[in-house]
Amino acid sequence: MDQCPHKSTCRISQVAQQYNGNYAAGYIGFSFPVHPGFVSQGITYLTRWDRMSDIRVSHAFIVENAEYCIEADMDRGVIRTPLAHYFGGAFYTYFRKPSGYSIYMAGNIVRSARMELGKPYDKALIAAHLLIGSRLGHCFNRLWKLPERLLCTIFNRNNHWICSELAAHCLRHSPFLSDQGILRDPPDTITPQELFEDNEVFTTWHKDTP
């Protein structure tokens, strides 16, 4: 049985999943392919500046219920996907529980995700994140923080989503989370790795669960 290398945070897809145990409605899922392709490798390389643990993630999605998640897919836009897709062994899959989690909070997160179903993927915003993730972009951004917000503002298109932007947007629909951690930043500037790492937005898990 594989063990999560960062015990305070999550569990991976190779262990048995249990709804309302390892994950529940309103949780945010994160994934990285076991055999990553060019896109996943590129995302994790360009967001390496955000990684504080030894876990790499390249995608984020919102758990809708025991069977489905809602995600922004590069080819199909915002869609509903069976969670079995992430449990089949092709992905390292991690779940994080929002801080102050409640049924009310979960309802807000899931409803906000459902409202975006059918919206297009924002490929222009991904281009901005690629520029920001370059070595030069990272250096400028560390000095002033302006390039990231400026580029994302220019490239971001309303009612178009990338995966982490959608997850952050939905989390911000809970009043308790809207000004916590990385969610203080505009959703269009947030990468999957940044969101995954945030222990203000998410409850820290102190040990693995069976």
C-alpha positions, 0 to 999 in steps of 0.5 A: 500500500502506498503511503502519502509522503506528506502525512499532515496533508492527504492520502493518494489514490492507490489506497481505499477511498471512503466517502465522508472519510477521505473525501466529501462534498465540498472537498478540493481534490488535487491530482498528478498523473502517475505517468505525466505527459507534457502538459502536467510536467510543464505545469509542475515545472512552472509552479515549482516555486510554489511547492513547499512539500515533496508532493507535486500537483497539476490539477484541482477539482471540486468534489460534488458527491460520492460519485462525481467531481466538477472540474475545468478540463482543458479540452471540454471546459467545466464538466462533471467527471466520475471520481472513478477517473481519479481512483483507477491508479492512473493518478496520484490523487489528494484531497484537502478539507476546507477549514471550518468545514460544515454541510452549509459550507459544502453546499455553497462550494458545490452550488457555485461549482454547478453554476459554472458547468458548461463554461469554457476553459481559459487557455489565454489565462494558462498562457499568462501562468506560463509566462509568470512561471518562467524564471524571469517572470518569477524573479520580477514577481518576487520583487513587485508582485505586479507582473502576476496580477497584471498579466492575469488581469489582461489575459483572464476572460470572464466566464472562462476557467482554469482548474485552480481558478475555479476551485478558488472561486468556489471556495471563496463562496463560503464567507468563512474562507473568502479572506483566508490564506491564498484566497485573499489573492484574485482566483485567476492568479492562483495555481494548483500547487499554491492552493494545495499547499495552503494550511489556512484554507484547508484543515491540516491532517495530522496523520494518515487515515486507513 
